[in-house]
Amino acid sequence: MSSSDVGGGEKMRVVCVTGGSGCIGSWLVRLLLDRGYSVHATVQNLKDEAEKRHLEALEGADSRLRLFQMDLLDYDSVVAAVRDCGGVFHLASPCIVDQVLDPEKELLDPAIKGTINVLAAAKEVGVMRVVLTSSISAITPSPSWPADRVKAEDCWTDVDYCNQKGLWYPLSKTLAEKAAWEFAKEKELDLVVVNPGTVMGPVIPPRLNASMLMLVRLLQGCTETYQDFFMGSVHFRDVALAHILVYENPSAKGRHLCVEAISHYGDFASKVAELCPDYNVPRLPRDTQPGLLRARDGGKKLMDLGLDFIPMEQIIKDSMESLKAKGFI
Ligand SMILES: NC(=O)c1ccc[n+]([C@@H]2O[C@H](COP(=O)([O-])OP(=O)(O)OC[C@H]3O[C@@H](n4cnc5c(N)ncnc54)[C@H](OP(=O)(O)O)[C@@H]3O)[C@@H](O)[C@H]2O)c1
């Protein structure tokens, strides 16, 4: 299936990737360029070589990549980036899992107001389909979900629980996704959502994202068990492909959980320990995520669209190889 199937023909071949400089964004830009798309990628600071160089080095970038400096809270900068595009992939959002001093400013405003700015700009310039990168963190933590029911696309993170426990990142992703669905319904904008788990694999930019940092910390012996978080490992390539699949398939609707498998963080840690015997990976308790029901087919909607997920073992091996090659470990 090709992008012309969603309607809009050539215009659909010009797309904007917000957060194009990031770890997932760079992979998406790479795969879009490989498929012949013209891409507008946004970065926060065009003067920062570390945000640009890896994008400019991609195959096809010299003729089909344009970089835009964009601040999610500056509407005009968002409009400039999405103008002339038939599709928008909205990835830009702060991803901070460490302590946050000012949740409103650091996470909630850029995530929620930023998402609305991107959708409003997309609507204003006549974009035909928006793909939003939400997260498994907009599905769980959801402690009052029935214990015998698998958490999937029909489950939403419990906003009150996040507020009480200061879980600002899941709160930001949940409120941003909810705001996006409301906007899309009210303004009749075509929206599809991808909800990735913990994304890892070969890193393209010179900086690591939060999920790769989590792996580095585990290799350094960190014993955090992330009990309010479900470990759904997924490869960068598959998350990028998932975005393209839901963009190109008119039948793709709603949310798409994007995970190879859901496991306890403790199980993930023991797999890392087995594959990386030279590192000081801690032994964690088996039941690190209370109430976890493992969904074997967590990524079923995407598999039905043709995605063949890379298994966890390969995700860990590819991540390790990249971390070593780039000198992070
Ligand atoms: N990593 C995961 O495991 C995971 C899982 C589920 C969902 N996600 C989601 O995937 C998306 C990309 O995450 P990532 O892992 O690729 O993280 P990343 O490497 O940190 O990328 C984040 C991107 O967002 C941009 N950004 C952040 N705040 C911005 C602002 N105020 N204005 C404009 N741009 C801003 C960053 O720009 P600069 O590079 O210029 O700073 C960067 O391009 C996020 O929406 C994240 O919530 C990630």
The ligand as a MOL file (V3000), in Angstrom:
LIG
                    3D

  0  0  0     0  0            999 V3000
M  V30 BEGIN CTAB
M  V30 COUNTS 48 52 0 0 0
M  V30 BEGIN ATOM
M  V30 1 N 11.7100 6.5000 24.0960 0
M  V30 2 C 10.6640 5.7730 24.3800 0
M  V30 3 O 10.7830 4.6620 24.9080 0
M  V30 4 C 9.2910 6.2870 24.0590 0
M  V30 5 C 8.2100 5.4450 24.3110 0
M  V30 6 C 6.9310 5.8680 23.9940 0
M  V30 7 C 6.7420 7.1150 23.4380 0
M  V30 8 N 7.8060 7.9260 23.2160 0 CHG=1
M  V30 9 C 7.5460 9.2430 22.6140 0
M  V30 10 O 8.2520 9.3560 21.3930 0
M  V30 11 C 8.5450 10.7110 21.1250 0
M  V30 12 C 10.0150 10.8670 20.7990 0
M  V30 13 O 10.7740 10.4210 21.9120 0
M  V30 14 P 12.3030 9.9810 21.8290 0
M  V30 15 O 12.4430 8.7780 22.6540 0
M  V30 16 O 12.7480 9.9770 20.4270 0 CHG=-1
M  V30 17 O 12.9710 11.1780 22.6490 0
M  V30 18 P 14.0810 12.2450 22.2810 0
M  V30 19 O 15.2040 11.6090 21.5640 0
M  V30 20 O 14.3460 12.9670 23.5550 0
M  V30 21 O 13.3180 13.2070 21.2830 0
M  V30 22 C 12.4110 14.1910 21.7090 0
M  V30 23 C 12.2200 15.1680 20.5620 0
M  V30 24 O 11.2640 16.1700 20.9580 0
M  V30 25 C 11.8140 17.4540 20.7200 0
M  V30 26 N 11.2620 18.4000 21.6790 0
M  V30 27 C 11.1770 18.2590 23.0370 0
M  V30 28 N 10.6220 19.3620 23.5820 0
M  V30 29 C 10.3560 20.2130 22.5660 0
M  V30 30 C 9.8000 21.5250 22.4710 0
M  V30 31 N 9.4010 22.1830 23.5670 0
M  V30 32 N 9.6680 22.1100 21.2500 0
M  V30 33 C 10.0870 21.4670 20.1420 0
M  V30 34 N 10.6230 20.2170 20.1520 0
M  V30 35 C 10.7570 19.6020 21.3440 0
M  V30 36 C 13.3110 17.2620 20.8730 0
M  V30 37 O 13.9780 18.2810 20.1860 0
M  V30 38 P 15.5740 18.5500 20.3980 0
M  V30 39 O 16.3030 17.3510 19.8950 0
M  V30 40 O 15.8070 19.7200 19.5570 0
M  V30 41 O 15.7370 18.7770 21.8690 0
M  V30 42 C 13.5080 15.9000 20.2130 0
M  V30 43 O 13.5630 16.0370 18.8090 0
M  V30 44 C 8.0680 11.4940 22.3610 0
M  V30 45 O 6.7610 11.9700 22.0750 0
M  V30 46 C 8.0140 10.4310 23.4380 0
M  V30 47 O 7.0840 10.7460 24.4530 0
M  V30 48 C 9.0790 7.5480 23.5170 0
M  V30 END ATOM
M  V30 BEGIN BOND
M  V30 1 1 1 2
M  V30 2 2 2 3
M  V30 3 1 2 4
M  V30 4 1 4 5
M  V30 5 2 4 48
M  V30 6 2 5 6
M  V30 7 1 6 7
M  V30 8 2 7 8
M  V30 9 1 8 9
M  V30 10 1 8 48
M  V30 11 1 9 10
M  V30 12 1 9 46
M  V30 13 1 10 11
M  V30 14 1 11 12
M  V30 15 1 11 44
M  V30 16 1 12 13
M  V30 17 1 13 14
M  V30 18 2 14 15
M  V30 19 1 14 16
M  V30 20 1 14 17
M  V30 21 1 17 18
M  V30 22 2 18 19
M  V30 23 1 18 20
M  V30 24 1 18 21
M  V30 25 1 21 22
M  V30 26 1 22 23
M  V30 27 1 23 24
M  V30 28 1 23 42
M  V30 29 1 24 25
M  V30 30 1 25 26
M  V30 31 1 25 36
M  V30 32 1 26 27
M  V30 33 1 26 35
M  V30 34 2 27 28
M  V30 35 1 28 29
M  V30 36 1 29 30
M  V30 37 2 29 35
M  V30 38 1 30 31
M  V30 39 2 30 32
M  V30 40 1 32 33
M  V30 41 2 33 34
M  V30 42 1 34 35
M  V30 43 1 36 37
M  V30 44 1 36 42
M  V30 45 1 37 38
M  V30 46 2 38 39
M  V30 47 1 38 40
M  V30 48 1 38 41
M  V30 49 1 42 43
M  V30 50 1 44 45
M  V30 51 1 44 46
M  V30 52 1 46 47
M  V30 END BOND
M  V30 END CTAB
M  END
